[in-house]
Amino acid sequence: MAEDLHALAEDYVRVWDVDAPQELVDRVYAPDVVDHNPQPGQEPGREGVRQIISLYHAAFPDLRTRTDDVLVSGDRIAVRWTADGTHEGDQLGVPASHRQVRLTGIDILHTREGRVAERWGEANGLEMMQQITSA
């Protein structure tokens, strides 16, 4: 089971990559997934996940993600990840800067029936905004 959850963590990070297949969202997330740290205006469930992924892809059309660490305990996963991309679209009201940006974060996932049912996450958004807006 731990190996299955490790693979789920890899797919969880990959789903944000611009080259990830669209159907990966359905394989990774439960339909009624609860995001305990939603973005402003994020819809509930799997549709909210798609909504936020679309926003990030619009802002960073070359977004690449990688899994840095995965820890599995029972039905919980801790995953540390990195995302890199070029800021080519509006991000939180900031016009495209055309700068390379790196975002890092750690998410805790509760799984149910092989899918992410709940998510708690922290990303270094302040550092990302500093990269976008620095002169």
N, C-alpha and C positions, 0 to 999 in steps of 0.2 A: 504494500500500500504506500509506503514512503516513497518508493520509486515513482509510482503514479502521481503522487502529489508534487514530487520534484519536477516531473514533466509538465504538470499543470502550471507550476510557477514559471517555468520557461515560456510556456504559451501565454501566460498572463502578461509577461513583459513584452513578448513579441507582438501581441495584439495591437500595441500602440505604434509599431513600426509601419512606415508607409507601404512597405511591400507585403504586409500581412494579408492573407486572404480574408475577405469580408465575413465569411462563415465562421471564422475563428472566434468571433465574439460569442456566437451561439454555443460553441463547444466549451468555452472557458467560463462563461457567466450563467448562473441560474436566471431564469426569466424574471424572478422577483428579487434579484440581488439588492442588498441594502448597502449604500455607500454612506458610511458614518462621517465622512469628510467631503461632502459634495461641493462642486464648484457653484458659484452663484448662478441661479436659474436652471440648474441641472434637473432634468426630469427624473422620476424614480425608475428603478429597474434597469433592465438591459437597454432600453431605449435611451436612458440617460447616459449610459456608457458610450453608446454610439454617438450621441450628441457631443460629448466632450472630446472624444477621439477626433471627430470631424473638425471641431474648433482648433485643436492642436495641429492637425494636418493642414488646415488653412493658414495658420500662422507659421508653421515649419514644414513646408511641402517635401523636404528631404529628411524628415525625422527618422533617426535610426536609434534603436534601443538595444540594450544588452543587460543580461542578468549578471550581477556581480557576486551575490551570495544567496543561498537558499538554506533555510533551516526548517525542518518539519518536526512537529510534535502533535501526535494524535491527528485530529482533523484541522489543525492550524498550520499555516505556513507564514514564515517571515521571509521576505524577499527584499534585497537591496539591489537597486537598479540604476542605470545611467542612460540618459537620452541626449543625443546630439543632433543639432539641426541648424539651419540658416533661417534667421528671422525675416521672412518675406511677406508676412501678412500682419494685420492688426492683432495685437496681443494685449488684452486688458486695457484697451484704449490707446495703446502706444503704436504709432504707425511703423511700418516695416523699417528696420534699421539695416538690413542686409548683413548683419553680423552673425558669426558662428556663436552658438549658445550651447552650454552644457547644463543639464538639469539632473540632479540626483535626488533619490528618495528611498524611503523604506516603507513597505506596506505590510500589514498583518492581514491575513486572509483566513476566514473561516469557511471551510468547505462542507458541502453536502452533496452526496451522490456524485462525486467526482467533478463538481463545479464550484466556482466561487459563489458563496451565498451572502457573505458579508465582507466588507473592506474597511479597514482603518488605515489611513496613509498620511505620510508627511513628506513633502517635497521641498527642496530648497528654492522656493519661488522668489525670495528676496534676491538671492544671488543671480537667478535668471534675469530678473528685472534690471539689476545693476549691469549685467552684461549687455542687455538691450539698450539701455539708456546712457551708458557711460560715454563721455566725450572722447 
